[in-house]
């Protein structure tokens, strides 16, 4: 069954890759791996709230990379303006969520630099996904299927060999000294020994991640890398966290700040989409007239 599905998706009637396609797929795997690893690594040094504020800048980073790479039609001034407003509102949503308390530590600048690197890699990831679909004509499923193995290998190396201390609560539970160096492989093996069903959840999360990458590639090709990044910038995770999992909202003036920021983010995206549609219609009309 798995073999037949694979043949009908990744392996179905696909011509051998050219050297340019191989290089781009490899670069995409590197960008994806660095995006994930740098983002997760940054969380060891900065709070999640600060991480989300920095990640909210992804649409701007994507737009700048697209402009530098001269990919697609130039973005109009109005689109740039609404994008900046949307990013500010997304960052403001996170600020309201933590009621302005963006705690820092001695390694704050290092964690911030890691998160900024993750944002740049994430932007490059989307730009390359659009290139793969528009110029190299690879389908989202083909592109993600080809990228999966190189990305797995890139992430496997630090996962097996890079040692890092585990949280004190973990050390107590696992019966090891505080500050003991563990690799991700060691943590995984210990977790599986304590709860074997963990493997099923890992497999499920892997399938969801694969599906997410297919959808993000599809939207990057059909819309644009910048638009796909703007769509992903909507504060869905913040809303889900507050309303479903944490089940609490910020109090006082931060309550109104929170909802005003969310509504501002939605309004900015709608305005950006309308301006973009109007620009594309004008471009099509000019092309037909010519």
ABEGO torsion letter per residue (X at the ends): XAAAAAAABAABGBBBBBAAAAAAAAAAAAAAAAAAAAAAAAAAABBAAAAAAAAAAAAAAAAAAAAAAGBEBBBBAAAAAAAAAAAAAAAAAAAAAAGGBBBBBAAAAAAAAAAAAAAAAAAAAAAAAAAAAAAAGBBAAAAAAAAAAAAAAAAAAAAAABBBBBBAAAAAAAGBBBGBBBBAAAAAAAAAAABAAAAAAAAAAAAAAAAAAAAAAAAAAABBAAAAAAAAABBAAAAAAAAAAAGBBBBEAAAAAAAAAAAAAAAAAAAAAAAAAAAAAAAAAAAAAX
